[in-house]
Amino acid sequence: MVKALFLDRDGTLNEDTMYPHKEEHFKMLPGVIEGLKKLKEEFIFIIVTNQSGIGRGIFEEKDMHNFNDILLEKLRKNDVEVKKIFFCPHSPKDVCECRKPSVKYIEEAAKEFDIDLEKSWTLGDHAHDVEMGLNSGTKAIYLLTGHGEKHFKQLEEKSIKPDFVAKDFLEATNFILNNG
């Protein structure tokens, strides 16, 4: 079995401008590449992302795939591989089984890649990222990047207790490496 990092996309890996989907929206957050390089010997990387801009009609699915390609290419150029990207294209008003905090995609990834969830981590800047991770059996880190500071109170309101709250990706990386 392998260990995985389940990563949110916007606000965790790249800047979260409102509904990033164009090349000009892409900007990697500081410390992400360095952190992923430190973690890649021990973990595989899976992205799980809600992309409600598709369901809201703000952009099309092909726009999201193009944006993902830019992100993946930037990571590849830095010798970092993402095994798979799972995305929910629905708006929050839609009734679906895939929108975070649903554990659907973590469970699918665990089967597909033979992942040991108890030794894996989930990282994100929303309470639903942490909730998804904890509900699936991973450890979870809440990031104060992206929307993290803005939505921090939601953790308490929903009684969600992450294993750690990190100011940025590198702090999360160091915590994971020290708390295996």
N, C-alpha and C positions, 0 to 999 in steps of 0.2 A: 504494500500500500504506500501511496505517496502523500505528502503533506501539500496543502494548497493555501494560497492567499486568494480569497474572494474579494475583488476590488470593485468599488463603485467607480464610475468614470468621471463625471463632471463634478468638480470640487474636490476630488480625491487625487486624480492623475493630472487632469488639465483644468485650466481656469473655467469657472462656471459663469460665463456670460449668459444672459437669458437665452435658453435653448440653443446652445452651440451646435452648429451643423454645417458651417462653411469654413473653408480653409483659413480665411482671415480671422475666424473666431479661435483658432487653435493656438494655445500657449500652454506648454507643459508647466506644471507647478514646480517651484524650487525643491530640490532634494529628491524628487521622485525617481529619476534615473539612477542616481547614486544609491538610493535605498533599495531599489529593485535589484541592482547589481550585487549588493551585499546579501540579498535574500535568495538569489536564484539557484544557488547550490543546494539549498535545503527545501525549497518550495517550487511548485508549479503555480502559474498565475492564470486566474480566470476572472474575467470582467462580468459583473452582473449589473445591469443598468436599466432604470426606468427612463423611457424616452417618450414622455407624454406629448411632446411637440408633434409627433406623428399623429396621434389620436386627436389632437386639438386642431389639426390642419395647418400648423405653422410651417412644417417642412415635410418632405416625403421620406419614405424609408430609404430610398437610394441616397438621399443627402446624408443620412446618418451613417450608411455604409461607407460613403466617401470620406466622411470625417473620421470614422474608425480606421480606415486605411491610412490616413495621415498619421494618426496616433501610433498604429502598429509599425509603420515604416520608421518613425522616429525611434521607437523602442528597438526595432531590429538593428538599426544603424549603431545602436549602443549595446548590441549583443544581449538584448533582453527579449524573450519570447513569451507571448500570451498564447496559451493553449486554445482558448475559445472565448468568444463574447456572446453572452446571453442577454437579450433585451426584451423588455415589455414595451410594445408600441401603443398601449392603450392610455386613455386619459384617466384621471382619478375617478371620474364619474362612471366609467365603464365597469361592468362586473366581469372580472377575468380571474384566472388562476395564476397568472404569472407576475403581477405587479408586486414589487416589494412592499410589505415584508413577507410575502409568500416565499416559502422555502423550495418551491418547485424546481428552480434552476440549480440550486445547490444540490438537491437530491439527484437531478439528472447528471450533473457534472461528477458527483461522487460515484455513480454507477459507470459512467463512460470512462473515467480516468482512474478508477480504483483508489479513491481518496479516503484517507483516514480523517474523518471530520473532527474527532476529538483532538487531533494534533494540528488542526488547521485554524486559520484566522480569517475574520471578515473585517474589512476596513471601509469606512465611509463617513460622510459628513452630514448624514441625516439619521434621525432616530430609527427610521425603518430599516436602514442598513444594519445597525446594531441588533435590532429586533430579529431580523432575518437570520443573522449569524448565530445569535444565541438560541433561537428556536430550532435551528438545524443541528446544533451540537458543536459548533465551532466556538472559539474564543473570539471576542469582538473588541475593536478599537474604534472609538469615536474621534474623528478628526475635526479640529477647529478651523480647518481651511474651508474654502468654498462657502457653503451656507452653515457651516458648523457653529460658529459663534452666534449667528442669528437664531438658530433653532435649538440651541443647547438646552433651553428650559423644557423642551418637549421630552427629553429623557426623564426628567423628574415627574412631569405631568403624567407620563405613561408608565411610570415605575420601571423604566428600562435601565439596567445597570451594566454598562460596558466594563470589560476587564481593565481598560485604561482609556484615558482621555489624552490625546496628543495634540500639541500645538501645530505640528506639521508632520509630513511623511517621514522625515529622518528620525524624529523623536519616536514615532511609531515603530520604525525599523529597529532602532536600538532596543526598545522595550521587547519586541518579539525575540530578538537575538539573545537577550539576557533572561528571558522567561519562557524559552522554548516550548 
